Amino acid sequence: MVGLGLLAAAAVPVRAAPPAPPKLLVVGDSLSAEYGLRRGSGWVALLSDRLGQQLPKASVINASISGDTTSGGRTRLPALLQQHRPSHVVIELGANDALRGLPLKMTEDNLRAMTQACQAAGARVLLIGMQVPPNYGGPYTRDFQAIFGKVAQAERTALVPFLLAGIADDGDPARWFQADRLHPNESAHPRILGNIWPVLWPWLKR
């Protein structure tokens, strides 16, 4: 009887622990840091609000700093990973590299290193692509844009091809940009989230 009881107990299935809710870390520059905007109106805050409705236990940490470059992001990433232990990381960096005319190889190397560091820490990565205006010259414009796809393909990460699609190429910059013509205004940020969400949502649920 004791033996039968042990067998019966052993046959009871053990329920797996529910998966931990996603913890999303955003490492970006002024485009993600609400530069010139009311607090809570940038795309990261809008994302947090939407996730609060669809994945109530998910959390979003915005570690973006205005003016940051890929070198700056690479330097501060290890501490962010250790502090927050995210399950998912969004990397939105590179625009300031281009504005400062930094070497494209350096930008690519930094994005690769950041992606690999996140993956080594057990986090999935979403790269956000950027483009520069045509006045930077054809070869530079093409090569800069290609960096994000190259890194995403090599490191097998998710990719949003262009953060400002439908905004920077709208043909009416005064409609979507602040007076400096560099930073999207408040009305543009729902569109930015609209560019990110179709890639981010399935990536987040995998």
N, CA and C atoms as an extended XYZ file, in Angstrom:
618
Properties=species:S:1:pos:R:3:atomname:S:1:resname:S:1:resid:I:1 pbc="F F F"
N         0.829       -1.206        0.000 N   MET     1
C         0.000        0.000        0.000 CA  MET     1
C         0.864        1.257        0.000 C   MET     1
N         1.934        1.216        0.820 N   VAL     2
C         2.822        2.374        0.851 CA  VAL     2
C         3.441        2.613       -0.516 C   VAL     2
N         3.846        1.485       -1.163 N   GLY     3
C         4.451        1.608       -2.479 CA  GLY     3
C         3.489        2.196       -3.487 C   GLY     3
N         2.205        1.746       -3.442 N   LEU     4
C         1.213        2.286       -4.355 CA  LEU     4
C         0.991        3.777       -4.112 C   LEU     4
N         1.014        4.155       -2.815 N   GLY     5
C         0.838        5.570       -2.489 CA  GLY     5
C         1.950        6.425       -3.040 C   GLY     5
N         3.192        5.907       -2.971 N   LEU     6
C         4.319        6.662       -3.513 CA  LEU     6
C         4.208        6.810       -5.020 C   LEU     6
N         3.741        5.726       -5.689 N   LEU     7
C         3.580        5.789       -7.134 CA  LEU     7
C         2.516        6.808       -7.524 C   LEU     7
N         1.426        6.826       -6.744 N   ALA     8
C         0.355        7.772       -7.030 CA  ALA     8
C         0.838        9.207       -6.857 C   ALA     8
N         1.628        9.419       -5.804 N   ALA     9
C         2.152       10.759       -5.572 CA  ALA     9
C         3.092       11.177       -6.681 C   ALA     9
N         3.896       10.195       -7.141 N   ALA    10
C         4.848       10.506       -8.202 CA  ALA    10
C         4.153       10.839       -9.510 C   ALA    10
N         2.916       10.301       -9.682 N   ALA    11
C         2.203       10.521      -10.933 CA  ALA    11
C         1.555       11.900      -11.007 C   ALA    11
N         1.463       12.584       -9.886 N   VAL    12
C         0.857       13.910       -9.891 CA  VAL    12
C         1.783       14.883      -10.629 C   VAL    12
N         1.300       15.504      -11.686 N   PRO    13
C         2.182       16.395      -12.442 CA  PRO    13
C         2.593       17.604      -11.610 C   PRO    13
N         3.848       18.001      -11.783 N   VAL    14
C         4.367       19.181      -11.103 CA  VAL    14
C         4.155       20.392      -12.012 C   VAL    14
N         3.482       21.379      -11.516 N   ARG    15
C         3.212       22.561      -12.321 CA  ARG    15
C         4.461       23.440      -12.414 C   ARG    15
N         4.770       23.809      -13.650 N   ALA    16
C         5.918       24.699      -13.848 CA  ALA    16
C         5.579       26.094      -13.326 C   ALA    16
N         6.584       26.760      -12.813 N   ALA    17
C         6.385       28.127      -12.347 CA  ALA    17
C         6.033       29.024      -13.529 C   ALA    17
N         5.102       29.941      -13.361 N   PRO    18
C         4.756       30.841      -14.464 CA  PRO    18
C         5.955       31.677      -14.872 C   PRO    18
N         6.066       31.996      -16.158 N   PRO    19
C         7.210       32.806      -16.603 CA  PRO    19
C         7.198       34.178      -15.948 C   PRO    19
N         8.391       34.676      -15.689 N   ALA    20
C         8.501       36.007      -15.089 CA  ALA    20
C         7.998       37.049      -16.081 C   ALA    20
N         7.351       38.103      -15.602 N   PRO    21
C         6.893       39.157      -16.512 CA  PRO    21
C         8.076       39.845      -17.174 C   PRO    21
N         7.911       40.308      -18.401 N   PRO    22
C         9.025       40.954      -19.102 CA  PRO    22
C         9.489       42.213      -18.370 C   PRO    22
N        10.796       42.402      -18.378 N   LYS    23
C        11.395       43.637      -17.872 CA  LYS    23
C        12.193       44.231      -19.025 C   LYS    23
N        11.725       45.350      -19.503 N   LEU    24
C        12.254       45.944      -20.732 CA  LEU    24
C        13.127       47.149      -20.393 C   LEU    24
N        14.370       47.123      -20.856 N   LEU    25
C        15.318       48.219      -20.661 CA  LEU    25
C        15.534       48.934      -21.988 C   LEU    25
N        15.335       50.250      -21.999 N   VAL    26
C        15.557       51.048      -23.200 CA  VAL    26
C        16.827       51.872      -23.000 C   VAL    26
N        17.804       51.647      -23.874 N   VAL    27
C        19.070       52.383      -23.827 CA  VAL    27
C        19.138       53.231      -25.092 C   VAL    27
N        18.907       54.531      -24.927 N   GLY    28
C        18.836       55.387      -26.094 CA  GLY    28
C        19.394       56.772      -25.851 C   GLY    28
N        19.094       57.652      -26.794 N   ASP    29
C        19.560       59.038      -26.725 CA  ASP    29
C        18.361       59.967      -26.566 C   ASP    29
N        18.472       61.210      -27.037 N   SER    30
C        17.404       62.185      -26.829 CA  SER    30
C        16.093       61.786      -27.486 C   SER    30
N        16.157       60.967      -28.524 N   LEU    31
C        14.937       60.526      -29.201 CA  LEU    31
C        14.078       59.646      -28.300 C   LEU    31
N        14.700       59.080      -27.288 N   SER    32
C        13.973       58.246      -26.327 CA  SER    32
C        13.905       58.873      -24.940 C   SER    32
N        14.614       59.984      -24.737 N   ALA    33
C        14.731       60.588      -23.403 CA  ALA    33
C        13.781       61.765      -23.201 C   ALA    33
N        12.824       61.934      -24.100 N   GLU    34
C        11.818       62.997      -23.989 CA  GLU    34
C        12.446       64.393      -24.023 C   GLU    34
N        13.461       64.557      -24.854 N   TYR    35
C        14.087       65.877      -24.991 CA  TYR    35
C        13.061       66.882      -25.513 C   TYR    35
N        12.878       67.988      -24.770 N   GLY    36
C        11.976       69.047      -25.199 CA  GLY    36
C        10.504       68.726      -25.073 C   GLY    36
N        10.180       67.614      -24.429 N   LEU    37
C         8.779       67.191      -24.322 CA  LEU    37
C         8.296       67.236      -22.874 C   LEU    37
N         6.975       67.237      -22.719 N   ARG    38
C         6.399       67.042      -21.393 CA  ARG    38
C         6.743       65.639      -20.903 C   ARG    38
N         7.026       65.503      -19.624 N   ARG    39
C         7.298       64.178      -19.079 CA  ARG    39
C         6.080       63.286      -19.300 C   ARG    39
N         6.354       62.081      -19.743 N   GLY    40
C         5.283       61.124      -19.964 CA  GLY    40
C         4.679       61.151      -21.347 C   GLY    40
N         5.213       61.993      -22.253 N   SER    41
C         4.635       62.086      -23.591 CA  SER    41
C         5.500       61.461      -24.676 C   SER    41
N         6.701       60.993      -24.332 N   GLY    42
C         7.584       60.359      -25.310 CA  GLY    42
C         7.173       58.928      -25.597 C   GLY    42
N         7.775       58.345      -26.623 N   TRP    43
C         7.344       57.020      -27.058 CA  TRP    43
C         7.591       55.948      -26.006 C   TRP    43
N         8.630       56.081      -25.190 N   VAL    44
C         8.888       55.063      -24.158 CA  VAL    44
C         7.779       55.081      -23.107 C   VAL    44
N         7.355       56.277      -22.714 N   ALA    45
C         6.249       56.375      -21.756 CA  ALA    45
C         4.957       55.847      -22.371 C   ALA    45
N         4.732       56.144      -23.640 N   LEU    46
C         3.544       55.627      -24.323 CA  LEU    46
C         3.587       54.105      -24.401 C   LEU    46
N         4.775       53.571      -24.640 N   LEU    47
C         4.944       52.120      -24.651 CA  LEU    47
C         4.617       51.523      -23.287 C   LEU    47
N         5.112       52.141      -22.240 N   SER    48
C         4.850       51.659      -20.892 CA  SER    48
C         3.344       51.644      -20.609 C   SER    48
N         2.653       52.690      -21.057 N   ASP    49
C         1.201       52.745      -20.858 CA  ASP    49
C         0.502       51.621      -21.612 C   ASP    49
N         0.923       51.381      -22.847 N   ARG    50
C         0.271       50.330      -23.638 CA  ARG    50
C         0.540       48.956      -23.054 C   ARG    50
N         1.776       48.722      -22.641 N   LEU    51
C         2.086       47.432      -22.026 CA  LEU    51
C         1.317       47.260      -20.725 C   LEU    51
N         1.092       48.348      -20.000 N   GLY    52
C         0.326       48.261      -18.772 CA  GLY    52
C        -1.075       47.744      -19.004 C   GLY    52
N        -1.611       47.966      -20.205 N   GLN    53
C        -2.937       47.474      -20.552 CA  GLN    53
C        -2.892       46.030      -21.051 C   GLN    53
N        -1.831       45.666      -21.781 N   GLN    54
C        -1.794       44.355      -22.418 CA  GLN    54
C        -0.962       43.332      -21.649 C   GLN    54
N         0.051       43.794      -20.938 N   LEU    55
C         0.867       42.928      -20.082 CA  LEU    55
C         1.053       43.653      -18.752 C   LEU    55
N         0.045       43.627      -17.885 N   PRO    56
C         0.052       44.489      -16.694 CA  PRO    56
C         1.271       44.345      -15.794 C   PRO    56
N         1.904       43.182      -15.789 N   LYS    57
C         3.034       42.985      -14.896 CA  LYS    57
C         4.378       43.311      -15.555 C   LYS    57
N         4.346       43.678      -16.819 N   ALA    58
C         5.588       44.062      -17.506 CA  ALA    58
C         6.080       45.403      -16.964 C   ALA    58
N         7.388       45.597      -17.014 N   SER    59
C         7.967       46.865      -16.558 CA  SER    59
C         8.900       47.420      -17.631 C   SER    59
N         8.990       48.741      -17.677 N   VAL    60
C         9.834       49.426      -18.655 CA  VAL    60
C        10.756       50.377      -17.908 C   VAL    60
N        12.052       50.230      -18.130 N   ILE    61
C        13.051       51.131      -17.540 CA  ILE    61
C        13.664       51.946      -18.668 C   ILE    61
N        13.528       53.263      -18.595 N   ASN    62
C        14.081       54.135      -19.623 CA  ASN    62
C        15.428       54.665      -19.154 C   ASN    62
N        16.499       54.122      -19.714 N   ALA    63
C        17.857       54.537      -19.351 CA  ALA    63
C        18.474       55.375      -20.457 C   ALA    63
N        17.654       56.138      -21.157 N   SER    64
C        18.126       56.960      -22.266 CA  SER    64
C        18.673       58.288      -21.761 C   SER    64
N        19.699       58.797      -22.431 N   ILE    65
C        20.352       60.056      -22.062 CA  ILE    65
C        20.514       60.899      -23.319 C   ILE    65
N        20.027       62.129      -23.269 N   SER    66
C        20.179       63.027      -24.411 CA  SER    66
C        21.658       63.228      -24.741 C   SER    66
N        21.960       63.170      -26.026 N   GLY    67
C        23.336       63.362      -26.483 CA  GLY    67
C        24.183       62.121      -26.479 C   GLY    67
N        23.631       60.982      -26.023 N   ASP    68
C        24.453       59.786      -25.901 CA  ASP    68
C        24.827       59.226      -27.273 C   ASP    68
N        25.988       58.606      -27.325 N   THR    69
C        26.484       57.931      -28.520 CA  THR    69
C        26.544       56.431      -28.250 C   THR    69
N        26.893       55.671      -29.274 N   THR    70
C        27.052       54.227      -29.057 CA  THR    70
C        28.208       53.946      -28.097 C   THR    70
N        29.239       54.789      -28.110 N   SER    71
C        30.346       54.599      -27.167 CA  SER    71
C        29.880       54.818      -25.732 C   SER    71
N        29.068       55.866      -25.533 N   GLY    72
C        28.539       56.116      -24.205 CA  GLY    72
C        27.629       54.999      -23.744 C   GLY    72
N        26.776       54.518      -24.638 N   GLY    73
C        25.895       53.413      -24.290 CA  GLY    73
C        26.661       52.152      -23.964 C   GLY    73
N        27.698       51.883      -24.736 N   ARG    74
C        28.521       50.695      -24.475 CA  ARG    74
C        29.187       50.784      -23.113 C   ARG    74
N        29.628       51.984      -22.740 N   THR    75
C        30.315       52.156      -21.459 CA  THR    75
C        29.381       51.933      -20.276 C   THR    75
N        28.173       52.435      -20.372 N   ARG    76
C        27.294       52.357      -19.213 CA  ARG    76
C        26.396       51.116      -19.199 C   ARG    76
N        26.391       50.352      -20.278 N   LEU    77
C        25.515       49.184      -20.357 CA  LEU    77
C        25.785       48.124      -19.288 C   LEU    77
N        27.035       47.735      -19.015 N   PRO    78
C        27.246       46.669      -18.027 CA  PRO    78
C        26.601       46.967      -16.669 C   PRO    78
N        26.723       48.209      -16.208 N   ALA    79
C        26.115       48.561      -14.920 CA  ALA    79
C        24.599       48.495      -14.996 C   ALA    79
N        24.026       48.895      -16.137 N   LEU    80
C        22.573       48.836      -16.300 CA  LEU    80
C        22.081       47.389      -16.288 C   LEU    80
N        22.808       46.521      -16.958 N   LEU    81
C        22.418       45.106      -16.975 CA  LEU    81
C        22.500       44.503      -15.580 C   LEU    81
N        23.535       44.847      -14.856 N   GLN    82
C        23.693       44.311      -13.505 CA  GLN    82
C        22.621       44.856      -12.564 C   GLN    82
N        22.309       46.132      -12.705 N   GLN    83
C        21.339       46.749      -11.811 CA  GLN    83
C        19.913       46.274      -12.071 C   GLN    83
N        19.518       46.230      -13.340 N   HIS    84
C        18.115       45.980      -13.666 CA  HIS    84
C        17.817       44.539      -14.058 C   HIS    84
N        18.805       43.808      -14.528 N   ARG    85
C        18.630       42.420      -14.973 CA  ARG    85
C        17.411       42.287      -15.905 C   ARG    85
N        17.438       42.985      -17.027 N   PRO    86
C        16.280       42.976      -17.929 CA  PRO    86
C        16.161       41.659      -18.685 C   PRO    86
N        14.949       41.356      -19.090 N   SER    87
C        14.729       40.211      -19.975 CA  SER    87
C        14.821       40.638      -21.436 C   SER    87
N        14.590       41.922      -21.712 N   HIS    88
C        14.605       42.466      -23.060 CA  HIS    88
C        15.281       43.841      -23.033 C   HIS    88
N        16.067       44.132      -24.068 N   VAL    89
C        16.756       45.421      -24.165 CA  VAL    89
C        16.500       46.017      -25.540 C   VAL    89
N        16.067       47.260      -25.554 N   VAL    90
C        15.933       48.029      -26.789 CA  VAL    90
C        17.130       48.976      -26.877 C   VAL    90
N        17.872       48.889      -27.967 N   ILE    91
C        19.028       49.774      -28.181 CA  ILE    91
C        18.672       50.777      -29.270 C   ILE    91
N        18.583       52.032      -28.875 N   GLU    92
C        18.251       53.126      -29.798 CA  GLU    92
C        19.389       54.138      -29.726 C   GLU    92
N        20.464       53.854      -30.426 N   LEU    93
C        21.640       54.708      -30.422 CA  LEU    93
C        22.261       54.731      -31.818 C   LEU    93
N        23.010       55.781      -32.091 N   GLY    94
C        23.708       55.886      -33.370 CA  GLY    94
C        23.518       57.229      -34.045 C   GLY    94
N        22.392       57.898      -33.776 N   ALA    95
C        22.142       59.178      -34.442 CA  ALA    95
C        23.209       60.209      -34.102 C   ALA    95
N        23.627       60.258      -32.840 N   ASN    96
C        24.644       61.241      -32.450 CA  ASN    96
C        26.028       60.873      -32.974 C   ASN    96
N        26.262       59.588      -33.210 N   ASP    97
C        27.508       59.198      -33.873 CA  ASP    97
C        27.580       59.865      -35.244 C   ASP    97
N        26.471       59.785      -35.979 N   ALA    98
C        26.442       60.361      -37.323 CA  ALA    98
C        26.556       61.880      -37.282 C   ALA    98
N        25.832       62.505      -36.349 N   LEU    99
C        25.894       63.966      -36.260 CA  LEU    99
C        27.306       64.457      -35.973 C   LEU    99
N        28.084       63.649      -35.252 N   ARG   100
C        29.451       64.034      -34.910 CA  ARG   100
C        30.469       63.525      -35.921 C   ARG   100
N        30.006       62.832      -36.944 N   GLY   101
C        30.907       62.332      -37.971 CA  GLY   101
C        31.849       61.261      -37.481 C   GLY   101
N        31.413       60.470      -36.501 N   LEU   102
C        32.268       59.415      -35.962 CA  LEU   102
C        32.403       58.269      -36.966 C   LEU   102
N        33.495       57.519      -36.910 N   PRO   103
C        33.709       56.438      -37.875 CA  PRO   103
C        32.589       55.400      -37.828 C   PRO   103
N        32.127       55.008      -38.999 N   LEU   104
C        31.039       54.035      -39.072 CA  LEU   104
C        31.444       52.698      -38.455 C   LEU   104
N        32.704       52.315      -38.627 N   LYS   105
C        33.163       51.042      -38.068 CA  LYS   105
C        33.050       51.053      -36.548 C   LYS   105
N        33.320       52.187      -35.934 N   MET   106
C        33.208       52.290      -34.491 CA  MET   106
C        31.757       52.131      -34.053 C   MET   106
N        30.848       52.771      -34.765 N   THR   107
C        29.425       52.634      -34.443 CA  THR   107
C        28.995       51.183      -34.547 C   THR   107
N        29.394       50.528      -35.622 N   GLU   108
C        29.029       49.116      -35.793 CA  GLU   108
C        29.618       48.244      -34.685 C   GLU   108
N        30.874       48.455      -34.368 N   ASP   109
C        31.523       47.653      -33.315 CA  ASP   109
C        30.832       47.860      -31.967 C   ASP   109
N        30.455       49.095      -31.676 N   ASN   110
C        29.794       49.371      -30.400 CA  ASN   110
C        28.427       48.694      -30.328 C   ASN   110
N        27.670       48.761      -31.411 N   LEU   111
C        26.353       48.117      -31.415 CA  LEU   111
C        26.486       46.607      -31.290 C   LEU   111
N        27.489       46.035      -31.944 N   ARG   112
C        27.723       44.589      -31.814 CA  ARG   112
C        28.074       44.238      -30.370 C   ARG   112
N        28.976       45.010      -29.774 N   ALA   113
C        29.407       44.717      -28.411 CA  ALA   113
C        28.250       44.847      -27.432 C   ALA   113
N        27.406       45.856      -27.604 N   MET   114
C        26.253       46.023      -26.729 CA  MET   114
C        25.274       44.856      -26.885 C   MET   114
N        25.027       44.482      -28.111 N   THR   115
C        24.117       43.366      -28.361 CA  THR   115
C        24.640       42.083      -27.725 C   THR   115
N        25.906       41.820      -27.906 N   GLN   116
C        26.496       40.597      -27.342 CA  GLN   116
C        26.481       40.619      -25.820 C   GLN   116
N        26.704       41.785      -25.222 N   ALA   117
C        26.678       41.890      -23.765 CA  ALA   117
C        25.277       41.597      -23.229 C   ALA   117
N        24.271       42.119      -23.909 N   CYS   118
C        22.888       41.859      -23.491 CA  CYS   118
C        22.564       40.375      -23.598 C   CYS   118
N        22.946       39.775      -24.702 N   GLN   119
C        22.657       38.354      -24.898 CA  GLN   119
C        23.392       37.495      -23.876 C   GLN   119
N        24.625       37.870      -23.559 N   ALA   120
C        25.381       37.125      -22.556 CA  ALA   120
C        24.721       37.220      -21.186 C   ALA   120
N        23.996       38.316      -20.951 N   ALA   121
C        23.292       38.498      -19.686 CA  ALA   121
C        21.902       37.858      -19.710 C   ALA   121
N        21.570       37.197      -20.810 N   GLY   122
C        20.291       36.495      -20.903 CA  GLY   122
C        19.138       37.339      -21.408 C   GLY   122
N        19.434       38.502      -22.013 N   ALA   123
C        18.381       39.397      -22.495 CA  ALA   123
C        18.279       39.331      -24.015 C   ALA   123
N        17.062       39.427      -24.505 N   ARG   124
C        16.837       39.546      -25.937 CA  ARG   124
C        16.998       41.007      -26.346 C   ARG   124
N        17.380       41.223      -27.595 N   VAL   125
C        17.731       42.571      -28.047 CA  VAL   125
C        16.867       42.973      -29.236 C   VAL   125
N        16.430       44.223      -29.201 N   LEU   126
C        15.769       44.862      -30.335 CA  LEU   126
C        16.588       46.089      -30.708 C   LEU   126
N        17.089       46.105      -31.940 N   LEU   127
C        17.842       47.258      -32.441 CA  LEU   127
C        16.899       48.210      -33.164 C   LEU   127
N        17.091       49.493      -32.913 N   ILE   128
C        16.299       50.519      -33.587 CA  ILE   128
C        17.181       51.210      -34.615 C   ILE   128
N        16.816       51.087      -35.873 N   GLY   129
C        17.614       51.676      -36.939 CA  GLY   129
C        17.374       53.159      -37.113 C   GLY   129
N        18.397       53.849      -37.580 N   MET   130
C        18.310       55.275      -37.865 CA  MET   130
C        18.840       55.541      -39.271 C   MET   130
N        18.487       56.712      -39.797 N   GLN   131
C        18.995       57.168      -41.077 CA  GLN   131
C        19.453       58.613      -40.931 C   GLN   131
N        20.286       59.052      -41.869 N   VAL   132
C        20.731       60.447      -41.887 CA  VAL   132
C        20.236       61.099      -43.170 C   VAL   132
N        20.109       62.428      -43.177 N   PRO   133
C        19.614       63.121      -44.373 CA  PRO   133
C        20.544       62.924      -45.558 C   PRO   133
N        20.006       63.063      -46.775 N   PRO   134
C        20.817       62.868      -47.991 CA  PRO   134
C        22.007       63.805      -48.102 C   PRO   134
N        21.965       64.969      -47.421 N   ASN   135
C        23.075       65.910      -47.561 CA  ASN   135
C        24.363       65.406      -46.916 C   ASN   135
N        24.307       64.261      -46.218 N   TYR   136
C        25.526       63.649      -45.691 CA  TYR   136
C        26.318       62.950      -46.801 C   TYR   136
N        25.721       62.816      -47.958 N   GLY   137
C        26.394       62.158      -49.073 CA  GLY   137
C        25.883       60.748      -49.251 C   GLY   137
N        25.768       60.329      -50.500 N   GLY   138
C        25.185       59.024      -50.801 CA  GLY   138
C        25.852       57.849      -50.112 C   GLY   138
N        27.183       57.685      -50.255 N   PRO   139
C        27.843       56.524      -49.640 CA  PRO   139
C        27.693       56.498      -48.119 C   PRO   139
N        27.892       57.652      -47.471 N   TYR   140
C        27.780       57.679      -46.008 CA  TYR   140
C        26.350       57.353      -45.578 C   TYR   140
N        25.377       57.934      -46.275 N   THR   141
C        23.966       57.692      -45.935 CA  THR   141
C        23.633       56.220      -46.033 C   THR   141
N        24.048       55.581      -47.131 N   ARG   142
C        23.757       54.158      -47.321 CA  ARG   142
C        24.483       53.297      -46.298 C   ARG   142
N        25.754       53.589      -46.075 N   ASP   143
C        26.547       52.763      -45.168 CA  ASP   143
C        26.065       52.891      -43.727 C   ASP   143
N        25.676       54.095      -43.339 N   PHE   144
C        25.163       54.272      -41.978 CA  PHE   144
C        23.863       53.501      -41.789 C   PHE   144
N        22.968       53.628      -42.729 N   GLN   145
C        21.688       52.928      -42.628 CA  GLN   145
C        21.882       51.415      -42.577 C   GLN   145
N        22.884       50.919      -43.307 N   ALA   146
C        23.097       49.475      -43.393 CA  ALA   146
C        23.649       48.881      -42.105 C   ALA   146
N        24.267       49.693      -41.254 N   ILE   147
C        24.882       49.172      -40.033 CA  ILE   147
C        23.888       48.385      -39.198 C   ILE   147
N        22.701       48.918      -39.024 N   PHE   148
C        21.735       48.323      -38.096 CA  PHE   148
C        21.268       46.954      -38.590 C   PHE   148
N        21.007       46.855      -39.883 N   GLY   149
C        20.621       45.565      -40.436 CA  GLY   149
C        21.741       44.546      -40.369 C   GLY   149
N        22.982       44.993      -40.599 N   LYS   150
C        24.122       44.088      -40.527 CA  LYS   150
C        24.279       43.512      -39.131 C   LYS   150
N        24.194       44.377      -38.126 N   VAL   151
C        24.356       43.912      -36.744 CA  VAL   151
C        23.197       43.001      -36.358 C   VAL   151
N        21.979       43.387      -36.722 N   ALA   152
C        20.813       42.576      -36.370 CA  ALA   152
C        20.899       41.186      -36.997 C   ALA   152
N        21.331       41.122      -38.249 N   GLN   153
C        21.438       39.832      -38.919 CA  GLN   153
C        22.549       38.989      -38.317 C   GLN   153
N        23.710       39.609      -38.075 N   ALA   154
C        24.843       38.860      -37.544 CA  ALA   154
C        24.572       38.339      -36.139 C   ALA   154
N        23.884       39.142      -35.324 N   GLU   155
C        23.654       38.770      -33.930 CA  GLU   155
C        22.269       38.170      -33.696 C   GLU   155
N        21.500       38.047      -34.779 N   ARG   156
C        20.168       37.424      -34.723 CA  ARG   156
C        19.252       38.134      -33.728 C   ARG   156
N        19.137       39.432      -33.912 N   THR   157
C        18.266       40.235      -33.065 CA  THR   157
C        17.085       40.749      -33.889 C   THR   157
N        16.075       41.230      -33.184 N   ALA   158
C        14.966       41.906      -33.855 CA  ALA   158
C        15.422       43.298      -34.298 C   ALA   158
N        14.738       43.850      -35.295 N   LEU   159
C        15.151       45.134      -35.870 CA  LEU   159
C        13.938       45.949      -36.281 C   LEU   159
N        13.910       47.204      -35.868 N   VAL   160
C        13.022       48.214      -36.444 CA  VAL   160
C        13.876       48.996      -37.444 C   VAL   160
N        13.587       48.921      -38.742 N   PRO   161
C        14.508       49.496      -39.729 CA  PRO   161
C        14.759       50.993      -39.565 C   PRO   161
N        13.717       51.769      -39.230 N   PHE   162
C        13.905       53.223      -39.156 CA  PHE   162
C        12.934       53.789      -38.134 C   PHE   162
N        13.473       54.328      -37.059 N   LEU   163
C        12.652       54.865      -35.974 CA  LEU   163
C        11.702       55.956      -36.451 C   LEU   163
N        12.169       56.813      -37.359 N   LEU   164
C        11.404       57.996      -37.753 CA  LEU   164
C        10.720       57.841      -39.105 C   LEU   164
N        10.409       56.611      -39.490 N   ALA   165
C         9.680       56.387      -40.741 CA  ALA   165
C         8.336       57.098      -40.687 C   ALA   165
N         7.998       57.785      -41.778 N   GLY   166
C         6.748       58.524      -41.829 CA  GLY   166
C         6.794       59.850      -41.104 C   GLY   166
N         7.958       60.176      -40.535 N   ILE   167
C         8.129       61.445      -39.806 CA  ILE   167
C         9.226       62.252      -40.470 C   ILE   167
N        10.447       61.733      -40.462 N   ALA   168
C        11.563       62.442      -41.090 CA  ALA   168
C        11.408       62.522      -42.602 C   ALA   168
N        10.703       61.548      -43.190 N   ASP   169
C        10.526       61.521      -44.642 CA  ASP   169
C         9.124       61.960      -45.052 C   ASP   169
N         8.434       62.676      -44.171 N   ASP   170
C         7.070       63.114      -44.451 CA  ASP   170
C         7.030       64.273      -45.436 C   ASP   170
N         8.088       65.073      -45.512 N   GLY   171
C         8.116       66.221      -46.413 CA  GLY   171
C         7.632       67.504      -45.780 C   GLY   171
N         7.192       67.418      -44.518 N   ASP   172
C         6.726       68.607      -43.810 CA  ASP   172
C         7.319       68.603      -42.407 C   ASP   172
N         8.639       68.910      -42.290 N   PRO   173
C         9.312       68.784      -40.997 CA  PRO   173
C         8.703       69.646      -39.901 C   PRO   173
N         8.140       70.788      -40.247 N   ALA   174
C         7.549       71.652      -39.221 CA  ALA   174
C         6.381       70.972      -38.530 C   ALA   174
N         5.778       70.014      -39.200 N   ARG   175
C         4.613       69.320      -38.641 CA  ARG   175
C         5.003       68.366      -37.529 C   ARG   175
N         6.168       67.745      -37.644 N   TRP   176
C         6.531       66.656      -36.746 CA  TRP   176
C         7.735       66.955      -35.868 C   TRP   176
N         8.437       68.071      -36.116 N   PHE   177
C         9.683       68.321      -35.394 CA  PHE   177
C         9.607       69.604      -34.570 C   PHE   177
N        10.417       69.613      -33.524 N   GLN   178
C        10.579       70.818      -32.728 CA  GLN   178
C        11.337       71.873      -33.563 C   GLN   178
N        11.515       73.043      -32.999 N   ALA   179
C        12.117       74.149      -33.753 CA  ALA   179
C        13.517       73.839      -34.252 C   ALA   179
N        14.229       72.930      -33.570 N   ASP   180
C        15.592       72.611      -34.001 CA  ASP   180
C        15.634       71.703      -35.223 C   ASP   180
N        14.479       71.190      -35.627 N   ARG   181
C        14.369       70.291      -36.796 CA  ARG   181
C        15.137       68.981      -36.610 C   ARG   181
N        15.519       68.686      -35.388 N   LEU   182
C        16.219       67.437      -35.090 CA  LEU   182
C        15.390       66.501      -34.215 C   LEU   182
N        14.640       67.080      -33.293 N   HIS   183
C        13.931       66.269      -32.310 CA  HIS   183
C        12.432       66.253      -32.600 C   HIS   183
N        11.839       65.088      -32.683 N   PRO   184
C        10.396       65.007      -32.932 CA  PRO   184
C         9.599       65.699      -31.830 C   PRO   184
N         8.497       66.330      -32.226 N   ASN   185
C         7.635       66.965      -31.245 CA  ASN   185
C         6.683       65.936      -30.630 C   ASN   185
N         5.863       66.414      -29.730 N   GLU   186
C         4.993       65.494      -28.990 CA  GLU   186
C         4.041       64.727      -29.903 C   GLU   186
N         3.540       65.385      -30.925 N   SER   187
C         2.582       64.724      -31.809 CA  SER   187
C         3.214       63.604      -32.625 C   SER   187
N         4.557       63.615      -32.755 N   ALA   188
C         5.240       62.579      -33.531 CA  ALA   188
C         5.436       61.288      -32.746 C   ALA   188
N         5.421       61.361      -31.430 N   HIS   189
C         5.800       60.189      -30.647 CA  HIS   189
C         4.802       59.037      -30.716 C   HIS   189
N         3.495       59.271      -30.829 N   PRO   190
C         2.623       58.123      -31.106 CA  PRO   190
C         2.971       57.434      -32.427 C   PRO   190
N         3.399       58.211      -33.413 N   ARG   191
C         3.829       57.611      -34.687 CA  ARG   191
C         5.100       56.787      -34.492 C   ARG   191
N         6.014       57.301      -33.679 N   ILE   192
C         7.234       56.543      -33.401 CA  ILE   192
C         6.886       55.209      -32.769 C   ILE   192
N         6.010       55.226      -31.772 N   LEU   193
C         5.590       53.970      -31.164 CA  LEU   193
C         4.914       53.070      -32.193 C   LEU   193
N         4.170       53.679      -33.110 N   GLY   194
C         3.547       52.897      -34.175 CA  GLY   194
C         4.557       52.206      -35.070 C   GLY   194
N         5.748       52.796      -35.233 N   ASN   195
C         6.808       52.147      -36.011 CA  ASN   195
C         7.433       50.990      -35.245 C   ASN   195
N         7.483       51.116      -33.931 N   ILE   196
C         8.168       50.127      -33.098 CA  ILE   196
C         7.268       48.969      -32.717 C   ILE   196
N         6.018       49.251      -32.409 N   TRP   197
C         5.125       48.264      -31.815 CA  TRP   197
C         4.966       46.977      -32.642 C   TRP   197
N         4.787       47.027      -33.977 N   PRO   198
C         4.587       45.794      -34.730 CA  PRO   198
C         5.766       44.829      -34.647 C   PRO   198
N         6.961       45.349      -34.384 N   VAL   199
C         8.136       44.489      -34.194 CA  VAL   199
C         8.285       44.121      -32.720 C   VAL   199
N         8.092       45.096      -31.851 N   LEU   200
C         8.330       44.877      -30.418 CA  LEU   200
C         7.348       43.888      -29.797 C   LEU   200
N         6.085       43.968      -30.145 N   TRP   201
C         5.074       43.141      -29.474 CA  TRP   201
C         5.321       41.648      -29.662 C   TRP   201
N         5.492       41.146      -30.902 N   PRO   202
C         5.787       39.711      -31.028 CA  PRO   202
C         7.151       39.325      -30.443 C   PRO   202
N         8.120       40.234      -30.535 N   TRP   203
C         9.453       39.977      -29.947 CA  TRP   203
C         9.347       39.834      -28.452 C   TRP   203
N         8.515       40.644      -27.842 N   LEU   204
C         8.371       40.630      -26.392 CA  LEU   204
C         7.690       39.353      -25.903 C   LEU   204
N         6.830       38.780      -26.727 N   LYS   205
C         6.058       37.616      -26.312 CA  LYS   205
C         6.747       36.286      -26.605 C   LYS   205
N         7.856       36.328      -27.345 N   ARG   206
C         8.539       35.068      -27.678 CA  ARG   206
C         9.162       34.437      -26.454 C   ARG   206
